[in-house]
């Protein structure tokens, strides 16, 4: 069986076009290209292995990963979830531009196709290896596709040719093995809420320190509420769009340390402090503290 890349076929045509009738040659070459690529695609599809079927648990875990894995920064960002992984002995880093593609020998269980784009690059430029597709959880392991040596499909009718330059097969993600091991969740906590009476002078203030940990999306708002001696005292809502000068709203997976203050106005004053935050996905957490003077 004759097998050839379409690039070779087109180059051959260009070299012949000066000696043959261009219209006839162009029509013949176009038909030959279409026929060869159709034959290649047909043979490839006939040789696909049984499709992977994820269980409900596997689908849930995969969906959770995709939400975190979705590129959130600009194209130069290195602050992306799973920026670096290890596959088949290679250390690989994520890429923003996914123009390259490969055909795989099975249907990707998430992308529902055998033609998938590259998502990671591995090794130095002279020995570059590419990874393709969205990672997924299957049979207690995380998987992705890695480029392998090009192999022609069996039983490809003549003429058999293709534009496809890369093929890939499924490999385990070796590290990190548990892709959710260090995934932070939205959190807020006052770190110095006093258990005893605070001994300061009237007119002085007590500093209440807290941190906000962003989860899988950016924190977009924070709300402060204060009571003094059992009655409403003050409130302060801040949002990222209008008040970023007053509070450092943490972006996904990042943390902000901050503080607020309460003033002792008289002996025996008791403040109740409540703070909550929301993120882009409308998740909310809160913290509270009581300060006695």
Phi, psi and omega per residue, in radians:
X1 nan 2.306 3.086
X2 -1.486 2.261 3.131
X3 -2.249 2.402 -3.124
X4 -2.710 2.696 3.064
X5 -1.404 2.635 -3.136
X6 -1.143 -0.532 3.115
X7 -1.028 -0.777 3.122
X8 -1.091 -0.743 -3.123
X9 -1.067 -0.768 -3.110
X10 -1.185 -0.668 3.099
X11 -1.113 -0.681 3.111
X12 -1.092 -0.763 3.130
X13 -1.044 -0.755 -3.123
X14 -1.051 -0.653 -3.114
X15 -1.272 -0.396 -3.108
X16 -1.613 -0.328 -2.944
X17 -1.127 -0.369 3.137
X18 -1.304 -0.326 -3.049
X19 -1.910 -0.174 -3.076
X20 -2.118 2.846 3.055
X21 -1.119 2.060 -2.974
X22 -1.119 -0.632 -3.099
X23 -1.158 -0.804 3.140
X24 -1.140 -0.775 -3.108
X25 -1.129 -0.701 -3.125
X26 -1.104 -0.770 3.140
X27 -1.121 -0.777 -3.131
X28 -1.100 -0.760 -3.116
X29 -1.161 -0.739 3.132
X30 -1.057 -0.787 3.122
X31 -1.105 -0.684 -3.138
X32 -1.143 -0.730 3.116
X33 -1.097 -0.837 -3.133
X34 -1.065 -0.730 3.138
X35 -1.141 -0.737 -3.098
X36 -1.197 -0.721 3.135
X37 -1.216 -0.617 3.065
X38 -1.100 -0.728 3.126
X39 -1.138 -0.713 3.122
X40 -1.105 -0.824 3.140
X41 -1.068 -0.749 3.135
X42 -1.064 -0.805 -3.141
X43 -1.124 -0.708 3.141
X44 -1.068 -0.812 -3.104
X45 -1.144 -0.611 3.128
X46 -1.213 -0.398 -3.109
X47 -1.726 0.059 3.100
X48 -1.106 2.476 3.090
X49 -1.367 3.018 3.134
X50 -1.009 2.365 -3.116
X51 -1.126 2.557 3.081
X52 -1.339 2.317 3.083
X53 -2.037 1.959 3.137
X54 -1.352 2.443 3.029
X55 -1.251 2.989 3.107
X56 -1.031 -0.749 3.132
X57 -1.112 -0.752 3.131
X58 -1.129 -0.661 3.125
X59 -1.164 -0.728 3.140
X60 -1.094 -0.823 3.139
X61 -1.088 -0.721 3.138
X62 -1.128 -0.753 3.121
X63 -1.094 -0.682 3.098
X64 -1.085 -0.738 3.126
X65 -1.125 -0.779 -3.099
X66 -1.037 -0.680 3.119
X67 -1.067 -0.726 3.115
X68 -1.303 -0.627 -3.000
X69 -1.341 -0.385 -3.125
X70 -0.928 2.265 -3.069
X71 -1.112 2.177 -3.027
X72 -1.977 -0.393 -3.121
X73 -1.627 -2.910 3.032
X74 -1.439 -3.100 -3.003
X75 -1.206 -0.262 3.116
X76 -1.656 -0.025 -3.036
X77 -1.183 2.366 2.992
X78 -1.934 0.046 -3.135
X79 -1.642 0.945 -3.126
X80 -1.961 2.574 -3.123
X81 -1.126 2.389 -3.060
X82 0.976 0.822 3.094
X83 -1.034 -0.577 -3.099
X84 -2.317 2.328 3.063
X85 -2.385 2.918 3.057
X86 -2.091 2.266 -3.115
X87 -2.427 2.184 3.048
X88 0.950 0.641 3.111
X89 1.502 -0.066 3.137
X90 -1.776 2.508 2.973
X91 -1.663 2.187 -2.970
X92 -2.214 2.490 3.131
X93 -2.082 2.633 -3.081
X94 -1.196 2.664 3.068
X95 -2.178 2.511 -3.129
X96 -1.420 -0.677 -3.093
X97 -1.517 2.057 -3.088
X98 -1.983 0.862 -3.112
X99 -1.393 -0.552 3.126
X100 -1.267 2.707 -3.115
X101 -2.561 2.867 3.056
X102 -2.481 2.741 2.977
X103 -1.707 2.445 3.133
X104 -1.997 2.878 -3.000
X105 -1.569 0.210 3.082
X106 -2.659 2.922 3.086
X107 -1.405 2.227 3.100
X108 -1.103 2.211 -3.022
X109 -1.173 -0.293 3.111
X110 -1.819 -0.757 -3.092
X111 -1.477 -0.210 3.069
X112 0.953 0.729 3.138
X113 -2.727 2.817 3.048
X114 -1.792 -0.015 3.029
X115 -1.891 1.954 -3.042
X116 -2.267 2.661 -3.080
X117 -1.537 2.746 3.139
X118 -1.354 2.575 -3.064
X119 -2.264 -0.304 3.130
X120 -2.443 2.663 2.996
X121 -2.116 2.529 -3.063
X122 -2.289 2.491 3.046
X123 1.369 3.054 -3.141
X124 -1.277 2.919 -3.044
X125 -1.003 -0.711 -3.076
X126 -1.274 -0.277 3.116
X127 -2.257 0.661 -3.041
X128 -1.066 2.303 3.011
X129 -2.109 2.439 -3.102
X130 -1.939 2.537 2.967
X131 -1.912 2.629 -3.005
X132 -2.305 2.549 2.983
X133 1.490 3.009 3.111
X134 -1.434 2.328 3.057
X135 -1.076 2.626 3.111
X136 -2.577 2.748 -3.099
X137 -1.740 2.235 -3.086
X138 -2.718 2.225 3.103
X139 0.906 0.858 3.040
X140 1.201 0.292 3.098
X141 -2.412 2.771 3.013
X142 -1.728 2.433 -3.009
X143 -2.252 2.697 2.984
X144 -2.662 2.967 -3.079
X145 -1.870 2.379 -3.127
X146 -2.087 2.498 3.108
X147 -1.062 2.388 3.079
X148 -2.263 3.060 3.135
X149 -1.056 2.408 -3.097
X150 -1.133 2.265 3.106
X151 -2.266 2.251 3.136
X152 -1.281 2.493 3.107
X153 -1.203 2.635 3.110
X154 -1.240 2.631 3.020
X155 1.043 0.749 3.070
X156 -1.550 2.016 -3.102
X157 -1.144 2.667 3.087
X158 -1.430 2.523 -0.145
X159 -1.296 2.570 -3.109
X160 -2.171 1.996 -3.141
X161 -2.641 2.917 -3.074
X162 -2.757 2.658 2.952
X163 -1.482 -0.259 -3.056
X164 -1.147 2.193 -3.122
X165 -1.806 -0.362 -3.036
X166 -2.276 2.423 2.948
X167 -2.190 2.701 -3.057
X168 -2.462 2.694 3.089
X169 -2.247 2.841 -3.040
X170 -1.348 2.318 3.074
X171 -2.343 2.650 3.094
X172 -1.273 2.518 2.953
X173 -1.417 1.999 -3.009
X174 -1.422 -0.603 -3.116
X175 -2.676 2.254 -0.034
X176 -1.313 2.472 3.131
X177 -1.229 -0.734 3.079
X178 -1.775 1.769 -3.025
X179 -1.205 -0.214 3.126
X180 -1.844 0.186 -2.996
X181 -1.050 -0.657 -3.073
X182 -2.119 0.576 -3.135
X183 -1.392 2.011 3.106
X184 -1.308 2.688 3.066
X185 -2.071 2.796 3.135
X186 -1.035 2.267 -3.089
X187 -2.703 2.625 3.007
X188 -2.482 2.444 -3.100
X189 -2.667 2.268 2.968
X190 -1.363 2.213 -2.971
X191 -1.724 -0.171 -3.097
X192 -2.366 0.654 3.116
X193 -1.130 2.089 -3.029
X194 -1.310 2.424 3.065
X195 -1.587 -0.313 3.137
X196 -1.969 3.002 3.080
X197 -1.134 2.350 3.131
X198 -1.484 2.147 -3.067
X199 -1.735 1.579 3.051
X200 -2.339 2.965 -3.125
X201 -1.411 2.662 3.045
X202 -1.016 2.348 -3.101
X203 1.669 -0.285 3.068
X204 -1.501 2.807 -3.094
X205 -2.060 2.615 3.053
X206 -1.817 2.296 -3.119
X207 -1.546 2.096 3.121
X208 -1.750 1.965 -3.064
X209 -1.691 2.496 3.118
X210 -2.677 2.896 3.041
X211 -2.273 2.684 3.042
X212 -2.133 2.138 3.096
X213 -1.840 2.081 3.073
X214 -1.364 2.541 3.086
X215 -1.646 -2.162 -3.070
X216 -1.490 0.075 3.060
X217 -2.583 2.925 -3.064
X218 -1.248 2.537 3.010
X219 -1.350 2.307 -3.023
X220 -2.015 -0.311 -3.142
X221 -2.701 2.704 3.059
X222 -2.436 2.507 -3.080
X223 -2.307 2.200 3.092
X224 -1.864 2.393 3.083
X225 -2.376 2.329 -3.085
X226 -2.246 2.411 2.939
X227 -2.110 2.561 3.080
X228 -2.191 2.075 3.139
X229 0.955 0.742 3.037
X230 1.458 0.049 -3.136
X231 -2.161 2.672 3.125
X232 -0.980 2.362 -3.135
X233 -2.055 -0.931 3.123
X234 -2.882 2.910 3.090
X235 -2.558 2.690 3.133
X236 -2.599 1.818 3.027
X237 -1.630 2.338 3.098
X238 -2.244 2.459 3.060
X239 -2.224 2.713 -3.027
X240 -1.087 -0.645 -3.071
X241 -1.148 -0.632 -3.007
X242 -1.950 -0.268 -2.970
X243 -2.289 0.498 -3.128
X244 -1.149 -0.309 3.092
X245 -1.304 -0.329 -3.075
X246 -1.770 -0.365 3.136
X247 -2.581 2.394 3.140
X248 -1.502 1.562 -3.108
X249 -1.194 2.087 -3.086
X250 -1.263 2.438 3.024
X251 -1.445 2.955 -3.021
X252 -0.871 2.348 3.107
X253 1.259 -0.020 -3.125
X254 -1.782 2.935 -3.040
X255 -2.276 2.505 3.084
X256 -2.169 2.292 3.028
X257 -1.781 2.362 -3.077
X258 -2.607 -3.022 -3.108
X259 -2.783 2.773 2.964
X260 -2.388 3.013 -3.016
X261 -2.333 2.588 2.974
X262 -2.240 2.415 -3.062
X263 -1.761 2.339 3.041
X264 -1.333 2.031 3.130
X265 -1.756 -0.439 3.123
X266 -2.799 2.752 3.043
X267 -1.069 2.405 3.127
X268 1.574 -0.046 3.096
X269 -1.064 2.486 3.080
X270 -2.289 2.119 3.098
X271 -1.809 2.437 2.946
X272 -1.951 2.200 -3.099
X273 -2.102 2.238 3.112
X274 -2.233 2.290 3.119
X275 -2.324 2.298 3.019
X276 -2.312 2.777 3.134
X277 -2.340 2.660 3.035
X278 -2.156 2.671 3.041
X279 -2.024 -3.086 -3.083
X280 -1.032 -0.487 -3.099
X281 -1.662 0.214 3.113
X282 1.169 0.347 2.948
X283 -1.269 2.591 -3.100
X284 -2.463 2.465 3.013
X285 -2.425 2.791 -3.092
X286 -2.500 2.890 3.056
X287 -2.537 2.736 -3.118
X288 -2.563 2.820 -3.074
X289 -2.774 2.610 3.051
X290 -2.082 2.243 -3.134
X291 -2.046 2.124 -3.139
X292 -1.908 2.352 3.098
X293 -1.940 nan nan
